[in-house]
Amino acid sequence: MSEKKVFLSGVGGIGVSALAQYLYFKGYKIYGSDICSNENTDFLVKNCNLIFFENQKKENIVFDFDFFIYSPAILDSNPERMEVANRGIKEYSYPEFLGKISKEKFTIAISGTNGKTTTTAMTAEVLINQKMKPTVIMGGISKKFNSNFLYGDSDFFVVESCEYKNSFLNIYPDVLIITNITPDHLDFFKTFENVKKTFVKFIENVKDNGSIICNTSDVNLKEVIDMACKKGINIINYNDFKIDKLNISGKYNKENAKTVLALSKILNFSKENAKKYLSDNFLGTKRRFEYIGKTKKGALVYDDYAHNPESINVFCKTLKEKYFDKNNVIIFQPHMYSRTFDFLDEFIEALKIPDILFIEKIYSPRDDRKQITSEEFFEKVKSERGNKKTYFCKDHKDCIKQVREFDFNNEYVIATVGASDIDKVSKELVILKKVI
């Protein structure tokens, strides 16, 4: 029998790189491309024998592959996709292939505007601790396993399910966890009502005899709950479950943990054992309130993926609560011109919190409506912060230079915040890495 081969376009992305690992474990020889190599592609080359092509061109399609998978960021006009179409090779988008897996397994889908990655990691670790051996695909890196993928030989499939571009509508869950629904991705959805409508539509994908876990008192979930009732889906209120302490910071993470405890009612595992595991052993995920180390003078350095106003607000407040005796310094890089413009007032309000604020230029990785410039955003934020120190950085290098000039000591805690590669700044600032 000839070797099975698959090509993954955009294989450096956090989701597609996880899917590449799944296919490797399923016995496929994996090939893939991206505009440049990164930690994900380096890992796949080393550990999964990925044949990697830097840059994307039709010549990369060196075989009539069994099938071709592409990131949602890969357009129809991409030369690899055009070559695949010419050859008649079967192609799937990344969400479509997740949907294919979800139909074949008992699927636990974790959705919501905020908290998906941490909740996915919590779910994975609790099920592993309960000897349930799930396969897991998440949109971040688990600290415990140092991976965005776990392969299990059971029927359980745990998958982070993103609403952007209606991606999660390809997935068919047996259990759907909804952490929350708040306005985001308005470059695609246009209005918050459309965000809520796509979650309502997702309910229609829940399999027969399925369940949803959510906060039933959240007014933003009213239409979702109405649809679940109409379909006869079992609804579990995660607020019926309690957890007093966690091994990671943030009150919001207790909300995430309660959704996982609620799974015990469906999967019949020990709620108390799960609670103890999350309280004592859960390490969290990278880029979610992640401690990076210390500067030369002893300032603590953190990093967080927060990129919408709500998550930034929560992160800044949590940092202040945890280190109430220190001055807090936030280094923020806005993500997307459209998001920055659409939530301008909310961003301004959240960014009033830090004692000292550095703002980098807006990062926009895809086609985006440029209704506000980086400089305009900075000036608007600065004018609302009054006498609080506020600085503009043209890029990472400039940011590192400016922050180092302050020579922050142990009376400060510094955090990089944003969905781009702003974490590179925090790593450059650190000279002493030590777990605290």
N, C-alpha and C positions, 0 to 999 in steps of 0.2 A: 504494500500500500504506500502511495506517495505521501510525503510529508505535507501536513496541512499548514497553509501559510495565510497570514492576515497582515494587512497594511493599515496603520493608524496615522491619519493626518492631524497634526496638532498634538502629537504624543507627549510634548513637554508640559501640557496643561495638567492641573491637579486631578481632574476627573478622568481624562483619557489615559493618563499614565497609570491610574489604578486599574482601569479596564484592561490595559495591556498586560498587567500582572495576572489578572484573572484568566486571560486567554493563554498566557504562558503556562499556568497551572493546568489548564485544560488540554495541553499538548500541542498548541500551535507554535510554529516558528513565527516570531513577531518582527515586523519591519515597521518603520515609522519615520516621520519627518516633522520638523518645526523650523521656524525662522532662525533659531539658534539653539545650541545645547544649553542645558541648565542642570540643576541638581537632580531633577526627575529623570531626564534622559540619561545622565551619567549613571544613576542607580540602575536603570533598566539595561543599559549596555553591560554593566558589571555583573548583575545578578540574574538577568533574564535573557541574556544573549541577544538583545535587541540589535538589529542592523539599522543604524541611524543615518538619515540623510539630513544634512544641514541645508536649509533653504528648501523651497518647494517647487518642483518642476516635473514635467510629464515623464522625463527620463527616469524618475525615481520608481515608476511603476514597472519594475523589472520582470515581473511574472504576471500571469493571469491568476491573481490571488483568489483564494476561496471566497473572500469578501473584503470590503474596504470600509473602514470606520473613520468618520471625520468629526472634529470638534464643531460645535455650533458656530464658532467664530470663522470657520472656513466657508467661503462663499461659493456659489455655483460656478463662478468664473475662475476659480482656482485651477491651475493647469493639471494638478493631479486628479481632481474630480472630473475634469473634462476628458482626460485620458481614460479614466475608469469607465465613464459613460460610453466613450467610443468603443471600448473593448467589451462592453456588456457585463462588466463585473458587478456583482451584487453589492450595493452600498447601504450603510446604515449611518444615521447620525448617532452621536454618543447617547443622547436620550433614548433614541429608538432601540438601541441595543440593550440598554438598561431595562427597557420595557419588555424585551424578549426574555431576559433572565427572570424578570418579575413574574411573568406568566407561568414559568416552570417551577418556581419555588414558593415557599411560604415567606411572603415579603413584608418587612416592616419598613415603611417609608417615613423618613423624618423630614418634615417641611416646616415652613414658617419664615418670616422676614428676618428674625434674629435668633441666634442660638442653635442653628441646625448642626453645625460641625461638632460642637461640644456635646450636644445631645446624642448625636450619632456615635461618638466615641464612648460616651457613658453606656449607651445601649449595648454596644459591642463588648465592652469589658464586663458588664454585668452578665451577659449571656455566656461569655467564655468562662467566667467564674462559676456559673451554674452548669458547666459542662455541656452546653448546648451547641457548641462548635459552628457558629455562623460564618458565612462569607460576608465580608463587609467592604463597601466602597464609600469613602467619605471625602469631603471637599477640603480636607486639611490633614495635618500630620499628627497622629497620636503620639504623645510623648512616651507612653509605655512601650509601644511597639516600633516607634520611629518610622511609621509608615502610614500611607493613606489607604492601604489595602490589607485585608486579612483573608486568608483562604481557609474555609472550614468544610468538612465533609458531610455536614448535615443538610437538611432541607431549608434551613433558615437563611434568608438573605436580608441584610440590613443595608439600606441605601439612603444617602443624603439626597433629597429631592428638591431641586431649585425651581422656583416659579418663573424666573426670567425667560422671556420668549416662550412662555407656556411649556417649558421643557418637561416639567413633571407630568404633563398630561399623557405622556407616553408610558407611564408606570402604572401598574395594577397591583395595589397593595392589599394584603389581608388585614394589616393593621396600619392605620395612618395616624401618625403623631403630628399635631399642629402646635408649635410652640407659641405662636402669636401671629397676628396679621397687622402690619402697619404700612404706611405709604412708602414705597421705594420703587426703583426702576421705572420712573415715570417717563424716561426716554422711550420706553417701549409701551407701557400701559396707558400713558397720558393722564389718567385719573385714578384716584384711590378706589373709586367704584369698580373700575376694570380689574384692579388687583384682587378685590374681594370676589368678583365674578369668576376669575380663573380658579380660585380655591373652591368655589361652589362646584364648578365643573369637575374639579379633581375628585370630589366626593362621588361622582358618578362612576369613577374607575374602581372604587372599592369593591372587592370581590364579594360574592354571596356569603352571608354569615360573617362578614368582616366587621371591624370595629374602628372607631376613631377615638383618640385620646386628645383632649383639649381642655381649655379653661372655658367652661360653659357659661360663665358670667361675663366673658369678654364681649362687649357690644359689637365689636368688629367681626365676630364669628356668628352673628345671629342668622344670616342667610345660609351659612355653612351648616349650622345645626338644624335649621329647618329642612334643608335638603337631606341630611342624614336621617332625620325622622321620617321623611317621606319615603326614603328607600328602605326603611326598617333596619338601619345600621345600628349596632350596639354603640352607645355613646358613654364614654367614661370621663368623668371630671377629674383632672389630675389634682385639683385642689382638695380632693378627699384624702389625699396622701400627704404625709408630713415628713420632713427631714430637718433636724436641728442644726447639724453641722456638716461641712464638707471639707475635703482636703485641699480645695482651691478657693480663691477669693470670689466675692461677688454675690449679692443677694439674688441676682437674676439666675445664677447657676443653681440655686435651690429650686427655682421654678423648673429649670431643665431637668433636674434630678427627679422631681415629682412625676414627670411624664414617664420616666423609666420605671419608677416604682409601680406606676399604674399598669405597666405591662404584666406584672405578677398576677393580676386578676384574669388576664387572658391566657398566659402561658403556664400558669400554675407553678411558678417557682417561689422560693422563699423571699417574701418582701423584707423580712428582717435581715437576712443574709445580704440582700442587695443594698439595703440601707447602710449596713456596716461596711461593705466594700466601698461604697461611694464616700462614706465618711472618713475612712482610714487610708484607702489605697489609690483612689482615682487621681491621676497626675494632670489631667487636662490635655489640651492640644497646643501645638505650637502656634504662635501668633494670636493666642487668646489669653490676655493678661499674663504673658510669658516673661518670667524673670530672665534677663540676659546676663547681668553681672554688675560690676562696679567700675566707675571711672578711677583715674589715678588718685584723685583726692577723696574717693570714697562715696561719691553720689551713686545711688542705686539706679539701675537702668532697666526699663521694661519695654515691651512691645505689644501692640494689640492691633487686630485687623479692623477695628471699628471704622466704618466709612459712611454711615448715615447718621443724621443728627441724634436720633434716639440712642444708638449704640455708643456714640461719642459722649453724650450726656451721662449715660450710665457709667461708662468707663472712668470719666473724669471724677465723678462723684465717689465712685468706689476707691479710686486712688487716694482721694482726699481723706476718706474715712479710714483707710488702712494705714496711711502715713499722715495722720492729723498733725504730727509734730514737725513735719518737714515742708519746705516750699516745693510745690510741684511745677515741673517744666514739661510742657507738651510740645512735641514737634509733629505737626499735622500736615499731611499732603492730601488735598482734596482729590476725589476720584470721580471723574467725568464732569465736564462743563455743565451738562444738562442737570445732573443731580445737584451740583453746587448752586445753579440758578433756581431750580424748582424749590429748593428747601433753604433758600438764603436766610430768611428770618430765623429758622430753626437752628441752622449752623451758627449764626451769630450768638444766639442765646446759649447754646452749648459751650461755645468757645469763650464765653465770659468767665467760665469757672477757673481755668488755670491761672496760677500766679504769674507765670512767664509763658509766652506763646511764640513759637516759631512756625511760620506758614511757608511751605514750599509751593512751587508752581503747580497748577492743576495737572493731574495725570489723566490722560484720556486715551485708552488703548484701542478704541474703535471709533467708527464714524459717529460724530456727536455734534449737536447743535451748539455753537459757541456763542451763547447769549451773554456771557460775562467773562471778563479776562481775569487772569490770576491777580494782576495788580489791582483791579477794581474790587475783587473779593477781599484782598488784604486790607485795603483802605477802609472798606465798610466795617470789617471786623474790628480793626484798630480803633476806629472812631467810637465804637460802642463799648470798648473795654476801658475807657476812661484813662486813668493814670497807670494802668497795668502795662508792664513791658511787653511789646509786641514787635516782632521782627520778620522781615521777608527774606526768603532764601531762593536763589534762582535755580539751584539744583542740589543734589546730595553733597557734593564737594564743598559748596559754599556753606551749606547748613552745618556740616561737620566743623568747618573752620570757625564759624561764628560761635557755635556752642562751646568749642574748646577754648575760645578766648575768655569765656566767663570763668573757666576753671572751677566748675561747681564742686563743692565739698560734700561732706556727709550730712549736711543740713538740707540737702536737695534730693528729690527723686525725679528722674527724667523718663519720659515715655515717648516712643515713636508711635504714631497712630495713622492708619490708613490701609487701603486695600492694594496698594502697589508694592514696590520693593523698598518701601521706606525703612523696613527692618535692617537694611544694609547700613543705615546711619547708626542705629543703636549698636550694632555689632562693631562698628568702627570706634565708637566712643568707649567701649569696654576694654579694660586691660586686665581685670581680675575676674575670672569666672568662678563662681562659688555658689552652690545651692544654698538658699536661705529658707 
